[in-house]
């Protein structure tokens, strides 16, 4: 009885997503706001990388979290908020792309370079505007799905299993797409970072 | 890609998911893993530096406006406290309305009983002619000596 009468524990940076999800599901708006703050940077960057339009990505980010708020009561795996919200973001991004129809869903990188790509030269890894732009172009050059899985792995740190769940793919498909995406990225960055062949 | 089967492990090490010391030591002696590790380090660094430039403070306002904070549903503890408070109020009010009549009837019964005993006493101690005679005799000493209490006096108690 006393335990029931006790006020809820304060939310701290150490409060796990799982606890926040449970509290948000009970209607605690502050818990949902903390979930938003924790993941909005990644989700927005992911959407911007998929949609390639900052304003549209901002709208899509808000749409993603609005949908997450509506669908949150149905999230059974309380500790899987991150892959779950990325799955929503991925759907929103593809919907935006379909509506806009400015570019095809399948992209330009079907020709994956087969040759061994030389290692990057650390001396040339000085992040300047030029490299920043080249990196963005390399990402943009990937097909939509391939870009999505590479971002989910390297930028957002999702496990292969979580990516498979977010994308609705099989695990081998995820691994294959990430492998191909990585090869294509490296081929694009090579002129700016390339060093000697191993 | 590394051909010695460690690509996946190298990736996890670079992302901080597993300790990287042993793998980096291995890579120092394995050209293919060194090559893979160099690319992975580069990619992750590029992603991280890009992430550090993001700014998203303005986005919550839009989400908050579209996810209107629902009227806070009372938690179980609040419900229990509310129920307990309501029960106390009901019991308190009930006590006033239920016990007040009971107490007044009890008081009446007590008065009736007192009256009955008084009547019996008065009957039992009825002032007879003999008593009058006895009392009319001059007293000895000061005060009332006849040993009878007049009914008027009893009634005034």
Interface residues (C-beta under 8 A of the other chain):
Chain A: X1 X4 X5 X6 X7 X8 X26 X27 X28 X29 X32 X33 X36 X37 X40 X41 X42 X44 X45 X58 X61 X62 X65 X66 X69 X70 X117 X118 X119 X120 X122 X125 X127 X131 X132 X135 X153 X154 X155 X157 X179 X182 X183 X185 X186 X189 X193 X195 X198
Chain B: X1 X11 X15 X17 X31 X32 X34 X35 X38 X39 X42 X43 X44 X45 X46 X47 X49 X50 X51 X54 X56 X58 X59 X60 X62 X63 X64 X66 X67 X69 X70 X72 X73 X75 X76 X77 X80 X81
